Amino acid sequence: MVYPRWSFAYPNADFTQATVTMTQDNQPITTTQATAETGSGDNTLVWRTAVAAGGTQWPTPTTDTAYEVMIDNVLIDGAPHNFSYTVTVFDPMRPLVPPPTGVQQLYLPLILR
């Protein structure tokens, strides 16, 4: 399950000028940033995406889907820093293809419990 609100936290970071960019297969995904939160825990940048717009949950993917996240202009000790990472969304209930055989077939039910 992927929630519609995404976040990125960093100790003592200043997110007031930060921007978030997300892509899937090099196609941009619209994001809407919330006001950066400070004062409790690590400073945190929060955003929503158009993928889950109006919804409470990310749609279940039919295949593993990679999303690139880029966060630019995060000020740490007054110096700008950029961060990028990949999130892969998958359906853990999707059957394995091809189905396991041999020894894997014997142990898979134990792992899935």
N, C-alpha and C positions, 0 to 999 in steps of 0.2 A: 504494500500500500504506500502510495506517495501522496503526501498532503499538498494542497495547492499553495501553501506558504512555504517559501524556501528562505533559508537564513545562512549568514556567514558571520562568525564572531572572531574577534581578535583582541587580546588584552590592550587596553589604552589606545586603540585605533580611533581615528577621526574619520567617520564615514560621510560627513556632511557634503563633500564634493565627489563622492564615489559614484560610479556608474556600473550597472550590471548589464551584461549582454549574454544572451543564450542563443545557441543554434542547435539544430538537428539536421544532419546531413548537409551542413554548410548553409542551411536556410535559417534566417533569423526568426526568433520567437519573441513576440511582444511581452515585455515585462513592465510591471508597475511597482515602483519602489514605495515602501512605507517610510515613515519618518524614522531615522536612525535612533536606536534606543541606547541610553547611557545611564549610569548610576546604580545598576544592579547586575552583578555578574560582569562578564566581558561585554564591551561595547559590541552591538550587533546590528547588522544590516539585514532587513527583511524585505522580500519582494514576492509578488504573485506573478503567475504567467497566464497567457491567454489559453494555454492548453487546458487548464482546469477552470477557465473563466466561469464564474457563477456557480461552480460546483464545489463540493466539499472534498473531492478525491480525484486523483489522476485517473484517466481512463486506463483500463487493463490492456497492456500491449499484446499483440499476437506474436511478436518476435522481440528479442532483446533490442532495446532502443537506446542508443548513446546520445546524451545531451552534453554539449560543451558549455561550460560556465566561465565567463571572464568577468572579473571585478577589477576595475581600473581606478586609479587615483585615490587609494586608501592612504591616508596620512598616518605615518607611524613615526613618532618623535620628530614631526614636522617634515619628513621626507615622503614623497609619493611612492607607493608600491603598487604593483599589479599582481593579481593572482589568477590562475586558470586551472581548471580541473575538469574531469569527465565524470558524469554520473550515468550509470547504465541501469535503466528501468527494465524489469523483467517480471514475468508471471511465474511465481514459484509453483503454481498448480498445473502449469502446462506439462503434458506428458513428455518424457524424453524421447527424442527421435534420433536414431533408431532405438527401440526398446532394449534394455540391457539383456544380456544373455550370459550363460555360464555362471561363473563365480559372482559376477556383479548382480545377476538376477537373484541369487540367494541372499545377498546382504542388503540390497536396496530397500526392502520393506523395513528392515531394522533401522536404517538411517532416517527414513521418512517419518518415523514415529515421533 
